[in-house]
Amino acid sequence: MLIQFLIVAIALFIIIRIILGFKKGSISRKNLIFWVGLWLIISVIVLLPQTTNFFAKILGVGRGTDVAIYLSIVFIFYLLFKLSLRLEKIEREITKIVKEITLKSKDL
């Protein structure tokens, strides 16, 4: 019971931080909806762990906890993949900008 309270308290803290970030303009509406939705889902799963058993039966997995762990791992790897792609794009853009600055400084 204590762990449930702790996780829900952390989720609420994170949701508040996300909302404040959105109000400041540092978080987009898309990210606001995604992250608040994710933390609300986590809170529901923590408060009502039997909900994962429903999905376990549908997916043919033994326990609801296993479904939550499997989906969490897949989700984390997906986010890692997207982050990696975005990082590569930023690196290419930085390289392009540095080359342009270097060429302009040579012309002077």
Protein Blocks (a to p, Z undefined) as FASTA:
>chain_A
ZZmmmmmmmmmmmmmmmmmmmmnopacfklmmmmmmmmmmmmmmmmmmmlmmmmmmmnop
ablklmmmmmmmmmmmmmmmmmmmmmmmmmmmmmmmmmmmmmmmmmZZ
